[in-house]
C-alpha cells in the first residue's frame, strides 16, 4: 500500500494505491461520507486478482485539502491523478455517493474509462420520477441556489442538516460505533455483525470526517442538483450492483440507470442492503477488470 499527495491544479488530493502495483487499474470513488479507506478490506483480493486499486479522498474528506467541486471537476481531478500515476486507461467504480462521480468520469473522460461500475448509487434526482419528493424543505432551498451559487447551496445543506451532521460528527470517535447499527442493522445485519468489516466501517468514517462535514455538503451539491452530464453519453459498459433492501439507494435507481445507459447490466442481490461491496468485492473487481 502506498499513499501520496497529488496536486491536480484544482485540489491537493491524498491518494492510496493498493493491490497489485502492476495490475489492471480501478479508480475508486468513495461514499458519502467515506474516504480512500472504503475498500481497504479487499486489498488481498485485489492482489490475488492482479488488480491495482487507486482510491482518493475528495476535497474536504480525509487528507485532501478542502474546496468546492462538482461531478465534472472531480472527473478532471481524476484525469490529472491518473496522469500523475502513469495510468492510461482504467475502470471507474463508485459506491453509494461515489456512484455519480464514477459515471461522470466515464462521461467526461470518454475512451480513457474502459468500464464503469456503481454499487448502491443514486441516479439523477432531477430526472428520476418522484425522486425529489424525499427532499426536505431545506434541501429544496439549497437546490434553489443551483447552478449559479453552489457555495451558497453547500452552506444551506450544512445549516439545514446541522442536527444530523452533528450527530454524525459526535460519534466518529466512538469505537463501539453504535451508528453502524442505526444505519445498516436492519438491512445488512450479517455485514455489521462481522468484527473485521465493522472495524473497517468505523475506520472509513473516522478518517473521512476528520475535517468536518463540508465534504458531505459538496457531495450533496454535486449530485442532488443537476449533474452537468448526460448518462446517455457514456459509451463504455456500466455494471450496476444493488441490494434488494437498500433504503439509501433503492434498486429503482439501478433500474433507471440500466434503462438510460447505452450499455448497462444490473444485479440486484435478494435480502441485502447498502453494503453490497463488503460481501461481493471479488465479483465486482473481477467484472470490472476481466
C-alpha positions as CSV (number, residue, x, y, z in Angstrom):
1,X,0.0,0.0,0.0
2,X,1.3,3.5,-0.9
3,X,-0.2,6.8,-0.1
4,X,0.8,10.1,-1.8
5,X,-0.4,13.6,-2.3
6,X,-1.1,14.7,-5.9
7,X,-1.9,18.3,-6.8
8,X,-4.3,18.4,-9.7
9,X,-4.3,22.1,-10.3
10,X,-7.6,22.4,-8.6
11,X,-7.1,20.5,-5.4
12,X,-4.5,18.7,-3.2
13,X,-5.6,15.1,-3.2
14,X,-4.5,12.3,-1.0
15,X,-4.3,9.1,-3.0
16,X,-4.0,5.5,-1.8
17,X,-2.7,2.7,-4.1
18,X,-3.2,-1.0,-3.0
19,X,-3.4,-4.4,-4.6
20,X,-1.1,-5.4,-7.5
21,X,1.0,-2.3,-8.4
22,X,1.4,-3.7,-11.9
23,X,-2.1,-4.8,-12.3
24,X,-5.2,-3.6,-14.2
25,X,-6.2,-0.3,-12.6
26,X,-9.5,0.6,-10.9
27,X,-10.1,4.1,-9.7
28,X,-12.4,4.0,-6.8
29,X,-14.8,6.8,-5.7
30,X,-15.8,6.7,-2.1
31,X,-19.2,7.1,-0.4
32,X,-20.9,10.0,1.3
33,X,-19.4,10.2,3.9
34,X,-16.4,7.9,3.2
35,X,-12.8,8.0,2.4
36,X,-9.9,6.5,0.5
37,X,-10.1,3.6,3.0
38,X,-13.6,2.4,1.9
39,X,-12.3,-0.7,0.2
40,X,-9.2,-1.3,2.2
41,X,-10.8,-4.5,3.5
42,X,-10.4,-6.0,0.0
43,X,-6.7,-5.4,-0.7
44,X,-5.7,-9.1,-0.5
45,X,-8.5,-9.9,-3.0
46,X,-7.3,-7.2,-5.4
47,X,-3.7,-8.5,-5.2
48,X,-4.8,-12.1,-5.9
49,X,-6.8,-10.9,-8.9
50,X,-3.9,-8.8,-10.3
51,X,-5.8,-5.5,-9.8
52,X,-4.4,-2.1,-8.8
53,X,-6.9,-0.2,-6.7
54,X,-6.4,3.6,-6.7
55,X,-8.6,5.4,-4.2
56,X,-8.6,9.0,-3.1
57,X,-10.3,11.4,-0.7
58,X,-12.4,14.0,-2.3
59,X,-11.7,17.6,-1.2
60,X,-12.6,18.2,2.4
61,X,-12.6,14.4,3.2
62,X,-9.7,12.7,5.0
63,X,-6.3,14.0,3.9
64,X,-7.3,16.0,0.9
65,X,-7.4,19.8,1.0
66,X,-10.9,21.5,1.3
67,X,-12.5,23.2,-1.6
68,X,-15.6,23.3,-3.9
69,X,-16.2,20.7,-6.5
70,X,-18.7,19.2,-8.9
71,X,-19.1,15.9,-10.7
72,X,-17.3,17.3,-13.7
73,X,-14.4,18.9,-11.7
74,X,-13.8,15.6,-9.9
75,X,-13.6,13.8,-13.2
76,X,-10.9,16.2,-14.3
77,X,-9.1,15.7,-11.0
78,X,-9.1,12.0,-11.7
79,X,-7.7,12.6,-15.2
80,X,-4.8,14.6,-13.6
81,X,-4.4,11.9,-10.9
82,X,-4.1,9.2,-13.5
83,X,-1.6,11.2,-15.4
84,X,0.4,11.7,-12.3
85,X,0.4,7.9,-11.6
86,X,1.3,7.0,-15.1
87,X,-2.1,5.3,-15.7
88,X,-3.6,5.3,-19.2
89,X,-6.9,3.6,-19.3
90,X,-8.8,2.4,-16.2
91,X,-12.0,1.2,-14.8
92,X,-14.0,3.6,-12.6
93,X,-16.1,2.3,-9.7
94,X,-18.2,4.2,-7.2
95,X,-20.0,3.0,-4.1
96,X,-23.0,4.9,-2.7
97,X,-22.4,8.7,-3.1
98,X,-19.3,7.8,-5.2
99,X,-21.5,6.3,-7.9
100,X,-22.4,9.6,-9.7
101,X,-18.7,10.6,-9.7
102,X,-17.7,7.3,-11.4
103,X,-20.4,7.8,-14.0
104,X,-19.2,11.4,-14.5
105,X,-15.7,10.2,-15.1
106,X,-16.9,7.8,-17.7
107,X,-18.9,10.6,-19.4
108,X,-16.2,13.2,-19.3
109,X,-13.1,11.1,-20.0
110,X,-14.5,9.0,-22.8
111,X,-12.4,6.2,-24.0
112,X,-10.0,6.5,-21.1
113,X,-12.5,4.7,-18.9
114,X,-12.8,1.1,-20.1
115,X,-15.6,0.1,-17.8
116,X,-17.6,1.8,-15.0
117,X,-19.4,0.4,-12.0
118,X,-21.9,1.6,-9.4
119,X,-22.9,-0.1,-6.2
120,X,-25.9,1.4,-4.4
121,X,-25.6,4.8,-6.0
122,X,-28.3,7.3,-6.8
123,X,-29.5,8.1,-10.3
124,X,-30.0,11.8,-11.1
125,X,-32.6,13.1,-8.7
126,X,-33.7,15.8,-11.2
127,X,-34.7,13.1,-13.7
128,X,-36.0,10.1,-11.8
129,X,-39.8,10.4,-11.4
130,X,-40.7,11.1,-7.8
131,X,-37.1,11.3,-6.5
132,X,-37.3,14.9,-5.4
133,X,-40.3,14.1,-3.2
134,X,-38.0,12.7,-0.5
135,X,-36.2,16.1,-0.2
136,X,-36.8,18.3,2.9
137,X,-37.8,22.0,2.6
138,X,-34.2,22.9,3.4
139,X,-32.9,20.6,0.7
140,X,-35.2,22.3,-1.8
141,X,-34.0,25.7,-0.6
142,X,-30.4,24.6,-1.1
143,X,-31.1,23.4,-4.6
144,X,-32.8,26.7,-5.5
145,X,-29.3,28.3,-5.4
146,X,-28.1,26.0,-8.2
147,X,-26.4,26.2,-10.6
148,X,-25.4,29.8,-10.1
149,X,-24.5,29.8,-6.4
150,X,-23.0,26.4,-5.5
151,X,-21.2,27.7,-2.4
152,X,-24.4,29.1,-1.0
153,X,-26.1,25.8,-1.7
154,X,-23.4,23.9,0.2
155,X,-23.7,26.3,3.1
156,X,-27.5,25.7,3.2
157,X,-27.1,22.0,3.2
158,X,-24.9,22.3,6.3
159,X,-27.3,24.7,8.0
160,X,-30.4,22.6,7.3
161,X,-28.9,19.3,8.2
162,X,-27.0,20.6,11.3
163,X,-28.5,18.1,13.7
164,X,-27.8,15.1,11.6
165,X,-24.3,16.3,10.8
166,X,-23.5,17.0,14.4
167,X,-24.7,13.5,15.4
168,X,-22.5,12.0,12.7
169,X,-19.5,14.0,13.9
170,X,-20.1,13.3,17.6
171,X,-19.9,9.5,17.1
172,X,-17.0,9.4,14.7
173,X,-14.6,8.7,17.6
174,X,-16.8,6.1,19.3
175,X,-15.1,2.8,18.6
176,X,-18.2,1.0,19.6
177,X,-19.8,2.7,16.6
178,X,-23.5,2.4,17.5
179,X,-24.4,4.4,14.4
180,X,-23.3,1.4,12.3
181,X,-26.4,-0.4,13.7
182,X,-28.6,2.6,13.3
183,X,-27.7,2.9,9.6
184,X,-27.4,-0.7,8.5
185,X,-28.5,-3.0,11.2
186,X,-31.9,-3.8,9.7
187,X,-30.8,-4.2,6.1
188,X,-27.2,-5.6,6.5
189,X,-27.1,-7.5,9.8
190,X,-24.7,-10.1,8.5
191,X,-22.2,-7.5,7.5
192,X,-22.3,-5.2,10.5
193,X,-22.0,-8.1,12.9
194,X,-18.7,-9.2,11.4
195,X,-16.0,-7.6,13.6
196,X,-13.5,-7.1,10.7
197,X,-16.0,-5.4,8.4
198,X,-17.4,-3.4,11.3
199,X,-14.0,-2.2,12.2
200,X,-13.4,-1.2,8.5
201,X,-16.6,0.9,8.5
202,X,-15.5,2.7,11.6
203,X,-12.1,3.5,10.2
204,X,-13.6,4.7,6.9
205,X,-15.9,7.2,8.5
206,X,-13.5,8.2,11.3
207,X,-10.9,9.2,8.6
208,X,-13.4,10.7,6.2
209,X,-15.0,13.1,8.6
210,X,-11.9,14.3,10.4
211,X,-12.0,17.7,8.7
212,X,-15.7,18.2,9.4
213,X,-18.9,17.9,7.3
214,X,-18.1,20.2,4.3
215,X,-17.2,17.2,2.0
216,X,-20.7,15.8,2.7
217,X,-22.2,19.2,1.8
218,X,-20.3,19.5,-1.5
219,X,-21.3,15.9,-2.4
220,X,-24.9,17.0,-2.0
221,X,-24.3,19.9,-4.3
222,X,-22.6,17.7,-6.8
223,X,-25.3,15.1,-7.2
224,X,-28.5,16.4,-5.7
225,X,-28.6,19.2,-8.2
226,X,-28.2,19.0,-11.9
227,X,-25.3,16.6,-12.8
228,X,-23.9,18.6,-15.7
229,X,-23.6,15.3,-17.7
230,X,-25.9,13.1,-19.6
231,X,-25.6,9.4,-18.7
232,X,-26.8,8.6,-22.2
233,X,-23.4,9.9,-23.4
234,X,-21.5,7.1,-21.6
235,X,-20.2,4.6,-24.1
236,X,-18.3,2.2,-22.0
237,X,-20.0,-0.8,-20.4
238,X,-21.5,0.0,-17.0
239,X,-22.1,-2.6,-14.3
240,X,-24.7,-1.9,-11.6
241,X,-25.0,-3.7,-8.2
242,X,-27.8,-3.0,-5.7
243,X,-29.2,-4.7,-2.6
244,X,-32.9,-5.5,-2.7
245,X,-33.4,-4.0,0.7
246,X,-31.3,-0.9,0.3
247,X,-33.0,2.1,1.8
248,X,-30.3,4.7,1.0
249,X,-30.3,4.0,-2.7
250,X,-33.2,1.6,-3.6
251,X,-32.8,-0.6,-6.7
252,X,-35.2,1.7,-8.6
253,X,-32.0,3.8,-9.1
254,X,-30.3,0.9,-10.8
255,X,-33.4,0.2,-12.9
256,X,-33.4,3.9,-14.1
257,X,-29.7,3.8,-14.9
258,X,-30.0,0.5,-16.8
259,X,-32.8,1.9,-18.9
260,X,-30.9,5.1,-19.7
261,X,-27.3,3.9,-20.1
262,X,-26.4,2.7,-23.6
263,X,-24.6,-0.4,-22.4
264,X,-25.5,-1.5,-18.8
265,X,-26.1,-4.6,-16.7
266,X,-27.9,-4.8,-13.4
267,X,-27.5,-7.2,-10.5
268,X,-29.9,-7.0,-7.5
269,X,-29.0,-9.1,-4.5
270,X,-32.0,-10.6,-2.7
271,X,-32.2,-9.9,1.0
272,X,-29.2,-7.5,1.0
273,X,-29.0,-3.8,1.7
274,X,-26.5,-1.0,1.1
275,X,-23.2,-2.7,2.0
276,X,-23.0,-4.8,-1.2
277,X,-19.3,-4.3,-1.9
278,X,-18.3,-5.7,1.5
279,X,-19.8,-9.0,0.5
280,X,-19.2,-9.1,-3.2
281,X,-15.9,-7.3,-3.7
282,X,-14.3,-10.2,-5.6
283,X,-17.2,-10.4,-8.1
284,X,-17.1,-6.6,-8.6
285,X,-13.4,-6.3,-9.1
286,X,-13.4,-9.3,-11.4
287,X,-16.2,-8.0,-13.5
288,X,-14.6,-4.5,-13.9
289,X,-11.2,-5.9,-15.0
290,X,-12.0,-9.0,-16.9
